[in-house]
Amino acid sequence: AVIATRTDDEPVFLLDDLSSELDASRARRVIDAVTDLSGQTFVTGTEPPRSHAQVHLFQMRGGELTAVASPTPPTSASTPSPSTFGRSSS
């Protein structure tokens, strides 16, 4: 909010490798918190986020970026394949 007020532009948040730095519960709370912010947020990691937030997932594999289906809710026990995922709130 401070950046948006001072610059009259919405910030872009970049959160790199969130899943390796935080446990699942804390990572979910961070994703849920940034979802409420204006602007764009990009989150990278080796697994898709477990969040109730509406997110758009993209997968980078072999140098190609493709959209993938939305993640399953946090209660799911599915194991994703190791890839890089990003989240965009817009």
N, CA, C and O of each residue as an XYZ file, in Angstrom:
360
protein
N       0.828     -1.190      0.000
C       0.000      0.000      0.000
C       0.872      1.253      0.000
O       0.532      2.244     -0.647
N       1.989      1.218      0.718
C       2.899      2.371      0.773
C       3.491      2.636     -0.605
O       3.543      3.781     -1.053
N       3.936      1.578     -1.275
C       4.521      1.736     -2.613
C       3.485      2.277     -3.586
O       3.777      3.190     -4.359
N       2.286      1.728     -3.557
C       1.231      2.183     -4.464
C       0.893      3.639     -4.215
O       0.669      4.387     -5.167
N       0.851      4.059     -2.967
C       0.523      5.446     -2.630
C       1.623      6.402     -3.080
O       1.345      7.464     -3.638
N       2.861      6.021     -2.835
C       3.984      6.917     -3.160
C       4.295      6.980     -4.651
O       4.729      8.020     -5.146
N       4.081      5.890     -5.370
C       4.453      5.870     -6.789
C       3.272      5.955     -7.729
O       3.451      6.158     -8.930
N       2.068      5.804     -7.206
C       0.843      5.774     -8.006
C       0.836      4.578     -8.971
O       0.149      4.602     -9.993
N       1.605      3.538     -8.637
C       1.649      2.287     -9.399
C       1.483      1.127     -8.434
O       1.943      1.175     -7.293
N       0.817      0.085     -8.912
C       0.669     -1.118     -8.093
C       1.970     -1.920     -8.162
O       2.529     -2.084     -9.246
N       2.458     -2.417     -7.035
C       3.702     -3.192     -7.056
C       3.504     -4.591     -7.619
O       2.388     -5.107     -7.667
N       4.599     -5.188     -8.040
C       4.631     -6.582     -8.451
C       5.433     -7.316     -7.382
O       6.558     -6.929     -7.067
N       4.851     -8.374     -6.827
C       5.516     -9.150     -5.795
C       6.093    -10.409     -6.419
O       5.408    -11.113     -7.161
N       7.361    -10.692     -6.116
C       8.031    -11.882     -6.607
C       8.474    -12.699     -5.402
O       9.315    -12.255     -4.621
N       7.910    -13.891     -5.252
C       8.245    -14.778     -4.137
C       8.869    -16.040     -4.721
O       8.168    -16.881     -5.284
N      10.177    -16.169     -4.586
C      10.911    -17.253     -5.225
C      11.054    -18.460     -4.312
O      11.468    -18.333     -3.160
N      10.711    -19.622     -4.830
C      10.897    -20.915     -4.176
C      10.277    -20.962     -2.785
O      10.909    -21.392     -1.820
N       9.048    -20.519     -2.703
C       8.330    -20.432     -1.435
C       8.224    -21.784     -0.738
O       8.362    -21.864      0.483
N       7.981    -22.836     -1.497
C       7.767    -24.152     -0.893
C       9.022    -24.728     -0.239
O       8.911    -25.574      0.648
N      10.201    -24.295     -0.651
C      11.416    -24.823     -0.024
C      11.804    -24.035      1.220
O      12.569    -24.519      2.054
N      11.279    -22.828      1.342
C      11.643    -21.976      2.479
C      10.650    -22.049      3.632
O      11.012    -21.773      4.776
N       9.405    -22.417      3.348
C       8.362    -22.451      4.373
C       7.655    -23.789      4.376
O       7.560    -24.448      3.341
N       7.156    -24.195      5.539
C       6.348    -25.413      5.567
C       5.021    -25.130      4.878
O       4.699    -23.973      4.609
N       4.250    -26.168      4.589
C       3.027    -26.036      3.794
C       2.028    -25.058      4.414
O       1.397    -24.283      3.695
N       1.881    -25.087      5.714
C       0.927    -24.205      6.380
C       1.314    -22.737      6.236
O       0.466    -21.897      5.933
N       2.571    -22.430      6.450
C       3.030    -21.036      6.337
C       3.015    -20.564      4.881
O       2.653    -19.421      4.605
N       3.402    -21.429      3.959
C       3.361    -21.068      2.541
C       1.930    -20.756      2.120
O       1.693    -19.796      1.387
N       0.977    -21.563      2.578
C      -0.440    -21.330      2.264
C      -0.897    -19.989      2.815
O      -1.633    -19.266      2.144
N      -0.474    -19.648      4.019
C      -0.864    -18.362      4.616
C      -0.278    -17.188      3.837
O      -0.941    -16.166      3.664
N       0.958    -17.327      3.367
C       1.569    -16.262      2.562
C       0.803    -16.087      1.259
O       0.490    -14.962      0.871
N       0.501    -17.178      0.589
C      -0.236    -17.102     -0.682
C      -1.619    -16.497     -0.467
O      -2.053    -15.649     -1.248
N      -2.310    -16.924      0.581
C      -3.625    -16.356      0.872
C      -3.523    -14.859      1.164
O      -4.407    -14.097      0.773
N      -2.460    -14.426      1.844
C      -2.285    -13.008      2.172
C      -2.012    -12.171      0.927
O      -2.595    -11.099      0.767
N      -1.133    -12.643      0.040
C      -0.809    -11.840     -1.141
C      -1.949    -11.826     -2.145
O      -2.015    -10.935     -2.992
N      -2.844    -12.797     -2.065
C      -4.010    -12.810     -2.951
C      -4.901    -11.603     -2.702
O      -5.551    -11.108     -3.623
N      -4.934    -11.130     -1.473
C      -5.771     -9.988     -1.123
C      -5.163     -8.653     -1.533
O      -5.830     -7.622     -1.443
N      -3.921     -8.650     -1.978
C      -3.255     -7.415     -2.368
C      -3.598     -7.048     -3.807
O      -3.901     -7.913     -4.629
N      -3.545     -5.765     -4.093
C      -3.727     -5.359     -5.488
C      -2.396     -5.543     -6.205
O      -1.364     -5.731     -5.560
N      -2.412     -5.493     -7.494
C      -1.203     -5.720     -8.265
C      -1.039     -7.183     -8.598
O      -1.973     -7.969     -8.444
N       0.142     -7.552     -9.055
C       0.425     -8.929     -9.444
C       1.391     -9.566     -8.468
O       2.247     -8.900     -7.886
N       1.237    -10.875     -8.300
C       2.146    -11.657     -7.468
C       2.569    -12.884     -8.248
O       1.735    -13.590     -8.815
N       3.859    -13.133     -8.274
C       4.395    -14.330     -8.904
C       5.099    -15.141     -7.830
O       5.950    -14.628     -7.104
N       4.734    -16.415     -7.736
C       5.334    -17.329     -6.769
C       5.936    -18.489     -7.547
O       5.260    -19.107     -8.369
N       7.197    -18.783     -7.292
C       7.814    -19.937     -7.933
C       8.058    -21.018     -6.894
O       8.176    -20.736     -5.701
N       8.132    -22.240     -7.352
C       8.405    -23.354     -6.456
C       8.453    -24.647     -7.233
O       8.221    -24.678     -8.441
N       8.755    -25.706     -6.524
C       8.847    -27.011     -7.159
C       7.551    -27.787     -7.066
O       7.458    -28.895     -7.595
N       6.559    -27.236     -6.411
C       5.242    -27.858     -6.332
C       4.176    -26.770     -6.324
O       4.442    -25.645     -5.900
N       2.966    -27.097     -6.790
C       1.917    -26.071     -6.812
C       1.484    -25.715     -5.401
O       1.578    -26.545     -4.497
N       1.014    -24.500     -5.202
C       0.592    -24.076     -3.868
C      -0.669    -24.792     -3.421
O      -1.530    -25.112     -4.240
N      -0.777    -25.040     -2.154
C      -1.988    -25.602     -1.552
C      -2.714    -24.448     -0.893
O      -2.449    -24.110      0.261
N      -3.623    -23.853     -1.626
C      -4.310    -22.661     -1.149
C      -5.737    -22.661     -1.659
O      -6.046    -23.247     -2.696
N      -6.593    -21.998     -0.914
C      -7.973    -21.830     -1.361
C      -8.101    -20.608     -2.270
O      -9.164    -20.365     -2.842
N      -7.021    -19.842     -2.403
C      -7.029    -18.643     -3.232
C      -7.197    -19.024     -4.705
O      -6.758    -20.085     -5.147
N      -7.837    -18.140     -5.437
C      -7.964    -18.354     -6.882
C      -6.631    -17.996     -7.518
O      -6.181    -16.853     -7.440
N      -6.010    -18.970     -8.143
C      -4.695    -18.752     -8.738
C      -4.669    -19.276    -10.167
O      -5.509    -20.083    -10.566
N      -3.712    -18.813    -10.911
C      -3.456    -19.303    -12.262
C      -2.082    -19.956    -12.219
O      -1.105    -19.321    -11.823
N      -2.004    -21.189    -12.615
C      -0.738    -21.918    -12.575
C      -0.135    -22.042    -13.963
O      -0.833    -22.234    -14.958
N       1.185    -21.925    -13.995
C       1.955    -22.100    -15.214
C       3.103    -23.024    -14.891
O       3.656    -22.978    -13.792
N       3.465    -23.860    -15.840
C       4.554    -24.803    -15.642
C       5.639    -24.532    -16.664
O       5.368    -24.376    -17.855
N       6.880    -24.479    -16.178
C       8.035    -24.306    -17.055
C       8.726    -25.656    -17.162
O       9.195    -26.206    -16.165
N       8.784    -26.184    -18.379
C       9.452    -27.462    -18.598
C      10.120    -27.414    -19.963
O       9.487    -27.104    -20.971
N      11.395    -27.724    -19.976
C      12.135    -27.737    -21.237
C      12.155    -26.383    -21.920
O      12.190    -26.308    -23.148
N      12.133    -25.312    -21.136
C      12.170    -23.973    -21.699
C      10.844    -23.472    -22.223
O      10.786    -22.389    -22.805
N       9.758    -24.239    -22.031
C       8.435    -23.827    -22.503
C       7.503    -23.578    -21.326
O       7.443    -24.377    -20.391
N       6.780    -22.468    -21.378
C       5.820    -22.095    -20.345
C       4.421    -22.452    -20.816
O       3.992    -22.021    -21.886
N       3.705    -23.243    -20.015
C       2.343    -23.622    -20.376
C       1.430    -23.456    -19.166
O       1.850    -23.638    -18.023
N       0.179    -23.110    -19.437
C      -0.826    -23.021    -18.380
C      -1.228    -24.435    -17.985
O      -1.318    -25.324    -18.831
N      -1.466    -24.633    -16.704
C      -1.911    -25.937    -16.202
C      -3.184    -25.742    -15.398
O      -3.538    -24.616    -15.049
N      -3.867    -26.833    -15.105
C      -5.116    -26.768    -14.348
C      -4.871    -26.182    -12.965
O      -3.756    -26.241    -12.446
N      -5.911    -25.618    -12.376
C      -5.814    -25.063    -11.029
C      -5.424    -26.153    -10.050
O      -5.760    -27.322    -10.245
N      -4.711    -25.769     -8.987
C      -4.292    -26.771     -8.010
C      -5.479    -27.333     -7.243
O      -6.542    -26.717     -7.171
N      -5.280    -28.503     -6.678
C      -6.312    -29.092     -5.842
C      -6.315    -28.380     -4.498
O      -5.304    -27.785     -4.124
N      -7.422    -28.422     -3.759
C      -7.482    -27.760     -2.450
C      -6.418    -28.295     -1.504
O      -5.877    -29.375     -1.743
N      -6.102    -27.564     -0.429
C      -5.047    -27.954      0.493
C      -5.242    -29.323      1.132
O      -4.275    -29.900      1.630
N      -6.439    -29.853      1.136
C      -6.675    -31.145      1.770
C      -6.227    -32.302      0.896
O      -6.175    -33.441      1.360
N      -5.904    -32.031     -0.355
C      -5.498    -33.089     -1.273
C      -4.135    -33.642     -0.892
O      -3.263    -32.909     -0.426
N      -3.960    -34.924     -1.091
C      -2.675    -35.567     -0.796
C      -1.935    -35.932     -2.072
O      -1.003    -36.735     -2.038
N      -2.337    -35.355     -3.195
C      -1.680    -35.697     -4.455
C      -0.254    -35.169     -4.458
O       0.043    -34.155     -3.826
N       0.620    -35.855     -5.168
C       2.013    -35.459     -5.254
C       2.287    -34.921     -6.648
O       2.196    -35.660     -7.628
N       2.622    -33.635     -6.745
C       2.890    -33.048     -8.058
C       4.254    -33.484     -8.597
O       5.138    -33.895     -7.845
N       4.395    -33.383     -9.902
C       5.695    -33.676    -10.492
C       6.620    -32.498    -10.248
O       6.153    -31.362    -10.171
N       7.920    -32.737    -10.124
C       8.839    -31.631     -9.857
C       8.962    -30.729    -11.081
O       9.461    -31.144    -12.126
N       8.513    -29.527    -10.939
C       8.560    -28.514    -11.998
C       8.580    -27.161    -11.325
O       8.541    -27.076    -10.098
N       8.639    -26.126    -12.092
C       8.556    -24.783    -11.546
C       7.170    -24.254    -11.815
O       6.697    -24.272    -12.951
N       6.520    -23.784    -10.772
C       5.175    -23.252    -10.891
C       5.215    -21.779    -10.558
O       6.019    -21.341     -9.735
N       4.337    -21.002    -11.205
C       4.210    -19.597    -10.900
C       2.767    -19.244    -10.705
O       1.882    -19.920    -11.229
N       2.514    -18.196     -9.959
C       1.165    -17.778     -9.664
C       0.993    -16.339    -10.109
O       1.856    -15.495     -9.866
N      -0.095    -16.072    -10.744
C      -0.424    -14.712    -11.116
C      -1.788    -14.385    -10.573
O      -2.734    -15.148    -10.772
N      -1.911    -13.254     -9.883
C      -3.192    -12.896     -9.283
C      -4.064    -12.090    -10.214
O      -5.195    -11.755     -9.862
N      -3.568    -11.771    -11.391
C      -4.390    -10.973    -12.303
C      -4.813    -11.790    -13.493
O      -5.513    -11.286    -14.371
